[in-house]
């Protein structure tokens, strides 16, 4: 499992057409893919299972934990993303609240777009 940080410090400033915002690329996909928003309240979790496709778990609000193949729960918060490869056992949850956008596609390659990887 890799965890990436995505925030205004490592995004790209967009000013075209009078715009002013930060863009963090998610990816470009040719393979079948889908994207969902997951909302967790206190005590909610996604049980341990194998990823059917490569999966990027973007936390957009709150905080919680994620675990990969080693089954060690690691903290994650808004502005961070966990990445699991296809077939990797994983789980996630929170003791407070958390919202995450989840992108699943075999074409995911966050290392191509996200420069800052969190060491653990």
N, C-alpha and C positions, 0 to 999 in steps of 0.2 A: 504494500500500500504506500502511495505517495500522498503527501498533503501539500497543497499549493496555497499561496496567499494571492488574492485578487482584490485590489483596492485602488484608490486614486493614485497612490504612489507608484504602482507598477503598471498602470494602464496607459493608454495613449490619449492625449488631449485632442479633442476634435473641435475645430473652429470653423470649418467650412459652412457656408450659407448663413453666417452669423451665429452659428452654434457655439455652445460652451459647455462641454461635458466630457467625462472620461469614459472611454470604451475599453472593455476587457474582452478580448476575443475568446470565444468558447471553442470554436472549431469550424471546419468546413467538411461536409459529409457528402459522399456519393453513395454510401451503403445505407441500407434500411436503418432508421434511427427513430427515436422518440424522446420527448422531453416532458417531464411532469413536475408539478409543485407538490412537495410533501410538507404537511403541517403536523407538528408534534406538540403535545401538551405534556405536562409533568408526568413522568413515568412511561411515556410512549416509547416504543422501540420497533425496529425492524429486526426480526429474528435472523439468526445466522443461516445463511444460504449461499450457494455458489452463484456468482454473477453469470447471467445468461449471455450478456454482451459486455464489452468494456463499459465502465460506468464512472461518470464524473458527478460527484455529490457536492454542489455549491451551496454553502450555508449563507443565506441572505438575511437572516434575522435570528437573534438568540444564540444559544450555545448548547453543546451536548458532547457526545463522544462518538468515535468511529473505531472499528476494529477490522483488521485485515486477516491474512492467512495465519498470523501468529496468535490471533484471538486476544491481543492486548488492547484494552480500551484506551484510546488516546483522546485528549480534549480537542474539540474543534469549535470555532466560533464564527460569527458573521465575518465575511471577508476572507474565508479560507475554503478550500475545496479538497476533498479526498478523491483519489483515483484508484479504482480496482480494475485489474485486467480480467478478461473473459476467463471464467472458471474459478476465480479467486473466491474463497469463502470469506464472508464479511457480514457485519451487522452495524447498526447505529441506533442511537437513542438519546434521550435527554432526561434530566431531573427537573428541568424548569420548562422552557419552551424553545422551539427551534423551527424555522422554515428553511427548506432547501429546494433548490431546483436541481433535478436529476436528469442528466442527459445520458442516454445509452446508445452506443453505436460501436461497431467494430472499427470504425474509422477514427476513433478518438486518439489524439496524441497531444495531451496537454503540455508536454515538454516543449512542443513546437511554439506554443503561444504564451506560456506562463514562465517567466524568468526566475521567480523566487520560489524555491522549494524549501520547506521547513524541515530542519534536521530533528531527528529523535532517536 
